[in-house]
Each structure stands twice: as structure tokens, then as C-alpha cells.
Amino acid sequence: MNASLPDSPRMQMWFDFASPYSYLAILRVQALAESAGVVVDLRPFLLGPIFQAQGWNDSPFRLFPGKGAYMMRDIARLADKYGITYNRPRLFPRMSVLPARIALLGQDEPWCRDFCVAVFRANFQDDLDIQSEDVVHGLLQDLSLDADALIARAKSEAAKEALRRQVDRARDLGLFGAPTFFAGGEMFWGNDRLEDALQWARDQVAARDVAVADQDNSVSPS
């Protein structure tokens, strides 16, 4: 997501476009990561199949109304805290298969972060249907990307299968919510663990550098 040296600390951020906590995290992560000197690898996926594998046929925030009401208020409080614009969507959670496929196509491309931010803002600021081909087409055009070509690729069987594999990978990693961060082999769940994950990524590289320096010193001639 940001330019890096070969040995820069790295962190993966797994997210779902329907997740309001992922929205808060992705609007915060770039500045925090740049300050920490950590490279962030974006990993879009879908939480729906993860929930279904756990026996839930809907988001837990809809299955458990009390939890859902708390989450909606919590998101609004946090958005105020961070100075992030948030407008509760009329429909929650929204389908986001199309943008997820496009983000996966570009997850290692320079435009991925800007596209993801645009999709999140469309959902949680502008209350737009992010599964709509017209909406996604407009977002891509606004970024000067080839909207027709990317949407066509996203509708291909190869893109569908790639997203299925991405979800399988998320399941294999033990993901159960979004956002989830991986740093130095450790998993951190939730927007409120973003800073911890970045610090862990930094500490792991620092510890490795110390170990390498100690090894070099131990074999240096006296």
C-alpha cells in the first residue's frame, strides 16, 4: 500500500466492504502505517461464507439485535473520535461481491487502496449500493481506471474462483471477523487492534535485526 524497502516491516489487512469497522480501519491505516514505517498488504474477502460455516445465515449484528444496536452506536462514536464522516447505511450489511472481486484483482496494484477507500466511502458516507455495476463503474472511472475492462474481468469465472480461494484462505487462517490484521505471524482482530498490529510488525523486524547483529558479532574475529 505504500513504498517500501525490501526489509520493511509488513502487515496484512483483511477486510470486508460491508464491515463498518473495516471502514474505520482503512481510513486510518495509511497514515498510521507510514508513521510506523510498516507496509500494509490489503486482502479483501467476504465474511458471509465465514459466518455460514459457523452456522449463521446472517451477520451476527442482525441475528443479535442488541449487539447490532450497540455496534451502530459504537461506530458513530468512533467516527466522531477519529474525525471520519459516517452515515449509517439504509441497508446493512450490503452485498459487496463485485467490488471484492475487483479489489482482489488489484490487491497488489498501486490503485487498490484508492479503490477500496472509494467503495467504503460510497457505502458508509454516500449510502450507495456498492454491489451496483453502475456505482462501481463510476468509482473506477473517477480513479481514471478502465472500468469496463475491470468489471468484465470481475465477472469472469477466474475472478469468481479467485475470490472463493481468498475466502478459503481466510478460513484457513482462522479469520472470524473484519478487519483482521496479521503481523509477524500474529493475528489481531478489530479496528481497535490496528495500532497493536503495526507495533508488533515493527517489533518483529527490530528483534530480527538485533538477532542478526548479535550473530554477526559472535562470528567476528576478535
N, C-alpha and C positions, 0 to 999 in steps of 0.2 A: 504493500500500500504506500510505502514511502521508500525513497532511495536508500540503499544500504551498502555497507562494506561486507565482504564475504563472511566475516566472523561476527557480524552484528547479532545481538540477541533477537530471537524471533518468537512470535506468539501467534497461534491460530485463533480466529474468532468465528465461531459457528453461530449462525443466526437464521431466523425465520422472519420474512417480511410481515407476517401477521402479528408478530410479538411486539407489544409496546415497550417492553424492557429492552429488546434489541434495538428499537428505535432510539431510545435514550443513549444506549451504549455507542451506537455507530456515529452519533453526532458528537460524542465526547472523545472517541478513541484516537482520532488522528492527532489532535494537539497534545494529548497525554503521552501518546507513543513517541511522538517527535521529541518531546521534552525528556523522555526516559531513554531515548536512543534505541528503541525497540522497533523492529519491523513487524508489521501485522499482516498476516495472510488471511484474507477473507474466505469463509467457507459457507456458502448458502446451503440450506437444506430445508426439509419440511418436517414440522413437528407432528402433523396429523397421523402419519403412519406409525410414529413412535408411540403416540397415545393409544392408537388402535391395538398395537401389540401388547399394551398393558391392560387391555380390556375396556378402554374408554372410547366411546363413539363420538366424543366431542371434546372441546377444550375443558380442562378442569375448572376454568374460571366461569364456564357456563353450567357445568354439571353441579358445581357447588356455589350457589348464588351469593352466599355470604363472603366467600373467598373472592368472587368476582367483583362484588361491590367494594371490598377493601382494595383490590388491585387497581380499580379505576381511580379511586381517591389517591392511592399511593403514587400512581403515575402522574397525576395532576400536581401533587405536592413536589415530587422530584423535578418535574419540568420547570416549575417555578424556581426551585432551588438552583437549577443549572442555567436558568435563563433561556430555556428551549421552548419554542412555540409548540403547544399541544392542543388539538381539538379532538375531543372524543369522537371516533367514527360512529356513524349511524349503524353500521353493520360490523359486528365483532364476533369471531375473527373473520377476516376476509380471505377468500381464496387468493392464492398468490403463486400458482404453479407456473404461469407464463413468465413472470419476472424472475422466479427462482431458476428456471432453465436458462434464461439469458444471462443472469449473473454467474451461473456455473460456467457457461461458455466463456465468460470473460474474467473468471476469478483471479487469473494471474496476469491480466492485462491492465495497463495504466488507467483505463476508463472505468474499471469495475467499481471503485469506491464512489465516484461521482454518480454513476447509475444507481447504485444501491441507496445512496442518500436521497436521490430524486424520488425513488419509489417509496421510501419510508415517509418522506415529506408529503407525497401525494396521498398516502393513506392517513397519516396522523396529523397533518396540517390542513390539507385541502379536502379531505373526506371523499376521495375519488376511488372508483372501482379499479384497483390495480391489477385485476385479472382481465380487464377490458383490453382488447387488442388496440383499440383506438387510443386509449390512455397511454399504454406502454409505447406505442408508436410515437406519440407526441413527446414523451420523455426522452426517447432515443434521439429524436430529431433535434430537440433542444440542446443535446450534447454533441451535435454535429456527427452523429454516428449513422451508419447505413441501417436505418430502421427496417426497411423491407427485407434486407438480407438476414439480419439478426433474428427477426421474427420467424422468417422461413426456416432458418436453422433450428430455432427453438421448437418448432412444430414437427421436426423430423423424428423418426424412430430412434436415431442415435442420441439425440438430446434427451428424449424421454428415458431411454435406458441409462444415460449418464446420471440423471437425477435420481433414478431408482438406486443406482450403485452408491451415490452420495448418501442417501438415506440409510442404506445398509451399512455404510462405513460409520455413520453417526451412531447407529445402533450398536455396532461392534465396539465402538469407543466408550459406550456406556452413557451416551447423552440421554437426558430425560427432560430437558428444558432449554430455553434460549433466553439470552445469549449464554454460550458456554465458551470458555477460553482454555486453551492448552498451552502451557509454558513449561519447558524443561521436564516433560513427561507428567506434569501435574494438571489435574482438571480443576477449573474454577467456574462455578455456576452463578450466573446472575450479574446484572448491571453493577451491583454494589461490590462485586469482586474484581472489577476491571483494574483498579489500581493495584490490588494484591497480585494479580496475574502479571502485570507489567513489571512489578518489583521482583517477582520470582524469576522472570526471564532474565532480568539484569543480574540478579544474584547468581544464577546458574553459570552464566558466562564468566562473571568475575571469579567464581570459585574454580572454574576450569582453568582460567588464566593463571591463577595462583598456583594450582597444581602443576601446570606445565612449567612455570618458572622454578618451582621447587625441584622438579625433576631435572631441569637443565642445570641448576646449581649443584645438584648431587652428583652429576657426572662430569662437572667441570674440573679440570686439573687444578690441584692445589698449588 
